[in-house]
Amino acid sequence: MSSPLHPFSDYGVALRTLRSGRNMLGILLFACVMLQIFGFIMMRFTTQPYIGSRIVVARLKMPTTVRRSVYGRVNVARVGDVGQMTSSRRVLENYMPRKWRAILRQGRQLNLRRQWRIAYYLAVPVTQLLGVLASASQAVLIFVTLLVMLVSGAPGIAHMTRSFFWSVVLLFIVMPWQYILPGFPIPGILYGWHELIRTLDLSFLPPPGHGIPPGQRALIVARYVLWPVLGLVVMLVTAERFRAGTRLAIGHPLQSLISKSRPAATPPPQAESVKTGLRI
């Protein structure tokens, strides 16, 4: 088995730099995934993000001025039978502004606080982007570390190869396949803002008189909680294999310092031979 590299040699400094970079990327990815899990739990299982602890509210009513304006347009367009025309909801929708037309068709809506909506709208895409970049950069750094170890002949290549394999698996899990390939059956562990809103609409705004079946609730929890937790497990396995490989390749810095400060062993002195001579 080859001996570990000196921590302050060229290869040792390169490996320590790569180790520091991978550790920072691993912490960043871990923070992004944990923030997304915590955010979904707050939105789905608590009432704190909603005004007055009411998750949904009834459809907003049109102001009197907007309603009178709509009735005026209908009366101008169809003077013959105004009463019949104003009683038709479809006709009213044709003559009302687009904003209130969408509100009329929506029925109930989520009662999110404005601060929470803005914070989630900004935080969710940022965590998704940083998570994908951190996962891809981590795989590249682990591959470069493996190449440096192969060139230098350092030990621990088996552990580093396993770490690179798990980093590729982690990259596959983190990639948002639901946006890259819309028909792909496996989504990434990082969700987007619109995906989160669609899930909340499905959870809290079912059709009147109908609830969500337990199987669908279990799928939602598995998608937003269990699937990211599995990604965290793969992340920890990747980090552990990388740590074991670099520890074998570099060794502990104290070992090199102790061996450097320890004086070299000198051979024991040999007994001097007794010189004898003949006196003439």
C-alpha positions in Angstrom: 0.0 0.0 0.0 1.3 3.4 -0.9 2.1 5.9 1.8 0.0 9.1 2.3 0.9 12.3 0.8 2.5 15.1 2.8 -0.2 17.7 3.6 2.1 20.6 2.6 3.3 19.1 -0.7 1.9 20.2 -4.0 -0.5 17.3 -4.2 -1.4 17.6 -0.6 -2.3 21.3 -0.8 -4.3 20.6 -4.0 -6.3 17.8 -2.2 -6.9 20.0 0.8 -8.2 22.8 -1.4 -10.5 20.4 -3.2 -11.7 19.1 0.1 -12.6 22.5 1.4 -14.5 23.4 -1.7 -16.5 20.2 -1.7 -17.3 20.7 2.0 -18.7 24.2 1.3 -20.8 23.0 -1.6 -22.1 20.1 0.5 -23.2 22.5 3.3 -24.9 24.8 0.7 -26.8 21.9 -0.9 -27.8 20.6 2.6 -29.1 24.0 3.6 -31.1 24.4 0.3 -32.8 21.0 0.7 -33.6 21.6 4.4 -35.1 25.1 3.7 -37.4 23.6 1.0 -38.5 20.8 3.4 -39.2 23.3 6.2 -41.0 25.7 3.8 -43.4 23.0 2.6 -44.1 21.8 6.1 -44.9 25.4 7.1 -47.2 25.9 4.1 -49.0 22.5 4.3 -49.3 21.6 7.9 -49.5 25.0 9.7 -51.8 28.0 9.5 -49.0 30.6 10.2 -48.6 31.7 6.6 -52.3 32.5 6.2 -54.2 35.6 7.2 -56.2 35.1 10.4 -55.2 31.4 10.4 -57.7 30.8 7.6 -56.2 28.7 4.8 -58.9 29.5 2.3 -61.4 32.3 1.8 -64.5 32.7 -0.3 -64.4 34.3 -3.7 -63.8 38.0 -3.6 -66.9 40.1 -4.5 -66.8 42.7 -7.2 -66.8 46.3 -6.0 -70.0 48.2 -6.7 -68.3 50.5 -9.3 -67.0 47.5 -11.3 -70.4 45.8 -11.1 -72.2 48.9 -12.3 -69.7 49.3 -15.1 -70.3 45.7 -16.3 -74.1 46.2 -16.1 -73.7 49.4 -18.1 -71.8 47.6 -20.8 -74.4 44.9 -21.0 -77.2 47.4 -21.3 -75.4 49.3 -24.0 -74.7 46.1 -26.0 -78.1 44.5 -25.6 -80.9 47.0 -25.0 -83.7 44.6 -25.9 -83.8 42.2 -22.9 -81.6 43.7 -20.2 -83.1 41.7 -17.3 -82.5 38.4 -18.9 -79.1 39.3 -20.1 -77.9 40.6 -16.7 -79.1 37.4 -15.0 -76.8 35.3 -17.2 -73.4 34.8 -15.6 -71.7 33.9 -18.9 -72.8 37.2 -20.4 -71.5 39.1 -17.4 -68.1 37.4 -17.7 -67.9 38.5 -21.3 -68.2 42.2 -20.4 -66.2 42.3 -17.2 -62.5 43.0 -16.8 -60.1 40.1 -17.2 -59.0 40.3 -13.5 -62.5 39.9 -12.1 -63.4 37.3 -14.6 -60.6 35.1 -13.3 -61.6 35.8 -9.7 -65.2 34.8 -10.5 -64.1 31.5 -12.0 -61.7 30.7 -9.2 -64.3 30.2 -6.4 -62.2 29.9 -3.2 -58.5 31.0 -3.0 -55.6 30.6 -0.7 -55.4 33.2 2.0 -51.6 33.7 2.0 -50.1 36.6 3.7 -48.4 39.1 1.4 -45.1 38.9 3.1 -45.1 35.1 3.0 -46.0 35.0 -0.7 -43.2 37.4 -1.6 -40.7 35.6 0.5 -41.6 32.2 -0.9 -41.7 33.6 -4.5 -38.1 34.7 -4.1 -36.7 32.0 -1.9 -38.0 28.9 -3.7 -36.3 29.6 -7.1 -33.1 30.7 -5.4 -32.8 27.5 -3.4 -33.6 25.4 -6.4 -31.0 27.1 -8.6 -28.3 27.0 -5.8 -29.1 23.4 -5.1 -28.6 22.3 -8.7 -25.4 24.3 -9.1 -24.0 23.0 -5.8 -24.8 19.4 -6.8 -23.2 19.7 -10.2 -20.1 21.5 -8.9 -19.7 18.9 -6.2 -19.6 16.1 -8.7 -17.0 17.9 -10.8 -14.8 18.6 -7.7 -14.9 14.9 -6.6 -14.0 13.8 -10.1 -11.0 16.2 -10.1 -10.0 14.9 -6.7 -10.1 11.4 -8.0 -7.8 12.4 -10.9 -5.3 14.1 -8.6 -5.2 11.0 -6.4 -4.6 8.7 -9.4 -1.8 10.9 -10.7 -0.1 11.2 -7.3 -0.5 7.5 -6.5 -2.1 8.3 -3.1 -4.1 5.7 -1.3 -7.9 5.9 -0.8 -8.9 5.7 -4.5 -11.5 3.1 -3.8 -13.4 5.4 -1.3 -13.1 8.3 -3.7 -14.5 6.2 -6.6 -17.5 5.4 -4.4 -17.9 9.0 -3.5 -17.9 10.0 -7.2 -20.5 7.3 -8.0 -22.9 8.6 -5.2 -22.3 12.2 -6.3 -23.6 11.3 -9.8 -26.6 9.6 -8.2 -27.2 12.7 -6.1 -27.0 14.9 -9.2 -29.7 12.8 -10.9 -31.9 13.1 -7.8 -31.5 16.9 -7.5 -32.0 17.8 -11.2 -35.5 19.3 -11.7 -36.6 16.8 -14.3 -40.2 18.0 -14.1 -39.1 21.2 -15.9 -36.5 19.8 -18.2 -38.5 16.8 -19.3 -42.2 17.5 -18.6 -43.2 13.8 -19.2 -40.5 12.3 -17.0 -42.1 10.3 -14.2 -39.5 11.1 -11.5 -39.3 14.7 -10.3 -36.3 16.3 -8.6 -36.2 16.8 -4.9 -36.2 20.6 -5.3 -39.6 22.0 -6.2 -40.5 25.3 -7.9 -42.9 28.0 -6.8 -45.7 27.2 -9.3 -45.4 23.5 -8.4 -45.8 24.3 -4.7 -48.9 26.5 -5.4 -50.5 23.8 -7.6 -50.0 21.2 -4.8 -51.5 23.5 -2.2 -54.5 24.2 -4.4 -54.9 20.5 -4.8 -54.7 20.0 -1.0 -56.9 22.8 0.2 -59.2 23.6 -2.7 -60.8 20.3 -3.7 -64.2 20.4 -5.5 -67.1 21.1 -3.2 -68.2 18.1 -1.3 -65.1 16.1 -2.2 -61.9 15.5 -0.3 -58.5 14.3 -1.2 -58.1 10.5 -0.9 -55.5 9.2 1.6 -53.3 7.8 -1.2 -53.0 11.1 -2.8 -52.1 12.8 0.5 -49.4 10.1 1.0 -48.0 10.8 -2.5 -47.8 14.6 -1.7 -45.9 13.9 1.6 -43.6 11.4 -0.2 -42.9 14.0 -2.9 -42.1 17.0 -0.7 -40.7 15.3 2.5 -39.6 11.7 2.0 -38.0 12.1 -1.4 -35.8 15.1 -0.2 -34.9 13.1 2.9 -33.7 10.3 0.7 -31.6 12.9 -1.1 -30.1 14.0 2.2 -29.1 10.3 2.9 -27.3 10.1 -0.4 -25.6 13.4 0.3 -24.3 12.1 3.6 -23.0 8.9 2.0 -21.2 10.9 -0.6 -19.6 13.2 2.0 -18.5 10.2 4.2 -16.9 8.4 1.3 -15.1 11.6 0.3 -13.9 12.2 3.8 -12.5 8.6 4.1 -10.7 8.9 0.8 -9.0 12.2 1.5 -8.1 11.0 5.0 -6.2 8.0 3.6 -4.7 10.1 0.8 -3.4 13.0 2.9 -3.3 11.6 6.4 -3.5 13.7 9.5 -1.3 16.9 9.5 0.0 16.1 13.0 1.5 12.9 11.8 3.7 14.7 9.2 4.7 17.4 11.8 5.7 14.8 14.3 7.7 12.8 11.8 9.3 16.0 10.6 10.4 17.1 14.1 11.6 13.7 15.2 15.3 13.3 14.7 16.5 10.6 12.4 17.6 7.4 14.1 21.4 6.9 14.2 23.0 3.5 14.1 24.4 2.4 17.4 28.2 2.9 17.8 30.3 0.0 17.1 32.8 -1.2 19.5 36.3 -0.2 18.6 38.7 -3.0 17.9 41.7 -3.2 20.1 44.8 -2.6 18.2 47.7 -4.7 19.1 51.1 -4.5 17.7 54.4 -6.1 18.1 57.3 -4.0 19.3 60.5 -4.7 17.6 
